[in-house]
């Protein structure tokens, strides 16, 4: 019974036992287990592409009142597999004028960090690639390589559209990194650890309920970093074809495609780890740890559905507004939230068991006040810029 | 502590192998018939004119500079956040002054129009 309930951890122990029984030295056992775990994580990451491409196309299609892919097997669920086969057999064209080395390097450089992030994502208690003590910092450091890869792709293609995209990388991805870091800092302040598993363990209440500001900022920034519509200004197809991907075809294009979906999945798991309680779900993870990866998946699918919902609902932002939004709204808001967290953590409490609840309540109250003040300021600014009757004018034209 | 990174090392190696395997498989399967039209620069059918590799505008560097300031701040604040429960009043006040200086820096950049898109 214990074996089934704690399946993932027991499986590792069993494999270790079998290998040592065969007389494999300790370093060999560790190496083999590492390789097995890496392969499992890679397969989980790649499977995300096969699962979330049909999901995205179906969900978006339903939101736009059309059936979406419905030919490949029942309900078109195998459309991703058909896409993969097509990508494999497509001719790979390198433009004459492109910088061949950079053109080749970019798809590699975009895939590798997208997969590497999975090394520190917790799928359950002790069900984690490696619980680094600087896990969050590792995620930030690795995912930044992605910026460089897109810059290289845009510059190396020797194409005007790709170059425009490379320009935008500098602004968009760098601007949205800062509020993201500030939100993670607030989480680290409350949990006092940078290890991803430690953050989940320290979350008595999901942090999205404790500090909705940080959660929302992180979600917006994550969408900007993963280059999802409505903030997909890097590839905005109505403005510059496909941005940095214009000159890519065949498997090299597929690499960007895979990286985008793996990134999206990883970011959904990061959001559920930092803000939605990770593998915890009302004590279910203690009763049956075997279910914890599925809890994480369920939360990730929910976050991805939110992203698709945003994509189906909001129009694409204008570029200068996008950058201003990051620097003039999200960064100050993130800073204020960080300062609030720093104050709240120092609240003295008589009984240690009530600490998270008191902190959570004060933090939530502070957050709501900050949101109210922020929207008051926004409202006044909007009135100054657009005139007092902007909203009335819009309503009038709607009628 | 350092042995934690064995796993990361294995992961890096496998993650580097993966795209090479995928690209190699495609290299075996795909047709290879380039011609001058195919390898031309694709700009929606129009002939490309002028030099593509031009200089970035100075505006981008200003944004990048503000970014560097904040990113370095993050590097300093992460250890502070982890050790927060152990630090005394001195470090607490100091970190707030640090954050305040940063905020003033952002306000200055804002005021000077560095964050205005032209």
Interface residues (C-beta under 8 A of the other chain):
Chain A: X30 X31 X34 X35 X37 X38 X39 X41 X42 X87 X88 X89 X90 X91 X92 X93 X94 X95 X96 X97 X107 X108 X111 X112 X115 X116 X118 X119 X129 X130 X131 X132 X133 X136 X137 X138 X140 X155 X158 X159 X160 X161 X163 X167 X170 X171 X174 X175 X177 X178 X181 X182 X185 X188 X189 X192 X193 X194 X241 X246 X247 X250 X251 X252 X254 X255 X319 X320 X323 X324 X327 X328 X331 X332 X335 X338 X339 X342 X345 X346
Chain B: X1 X4 X5 X6 X7 X8 X10 X11 X12 X14 X15 X16 X18 X19 X20 X22 X23 X25 X26 X27 X29 X30 X31 X32 X33 X34 X36 X38 X39 X40 X41 X42 X43 X44 X48 X52 X53 X54 X56 X57 X60 X63 X64 X66 X67 X70 X71 X74 X77 X78 X81 X82 X84 X85 X92 X95 X96 X99 X102 X103 X106 X110 X115 X116 X117
